[in-house]
């Protein structure tokens, strides 16, 4: 990790390149080659790449003890991914789908996706968040089976202690027996909370029709 943090800007740029390549690979496999199952492999890479970016920001903060421009840029990337990034991805998805149909000479009527508002948009945001939550829970169950729970995790007896072990402790000893995975888990929880706040806010403050 020290080598990565010593070259953190290069790794951040590389992560952004991987982000765009994985998105394009996902769309090309999906629409040009009609390989829907394989396309989701690159969607998974895209999601893991976001977690990796957030982990680099967290580890850099742990190393320096300062909140710098590096963490600010990463925070902007993460917030964008869970706000405007969702709608921008849908626009790109529509654009690639239409272009591929034109290049292949397919006479397919592709309507521009309607911009949802009100309850429909709020329901979609909740669905996406709960899907994210499900992936989080399943991933942690799999990790617990493969890595095993740490002693600290097995001795948790209150919500307060759980929060302290997961976030306040300097050493990443919760919830698994692998410190690097535990640090990634910490970052993922933060991303999940941000996604939840943004997604569920539309239930209280629905998007107005434009």
Buried (B, 14 or more C-beta within 10 A) or exposed (E): EEEBBEEBEEBBEEBEEBBEBBBEBBBBBBBBEEEEEEBEBBBEBBBEBBBBBBBBBBBBBEEEEEEEEBBEBBBEBBBEBBBEBBEEBEEEBBEBBBBBBEEEEEEEEBEEEEEBBEEEBBEBBBEBBEEBBEBBEEBBEEBBEEBEBBEBBEEBEEEEBBEBBBEEEEEBBBBBBBEEBBBBBBBBBBBBEBBBEBBBEBEEEBBEEE
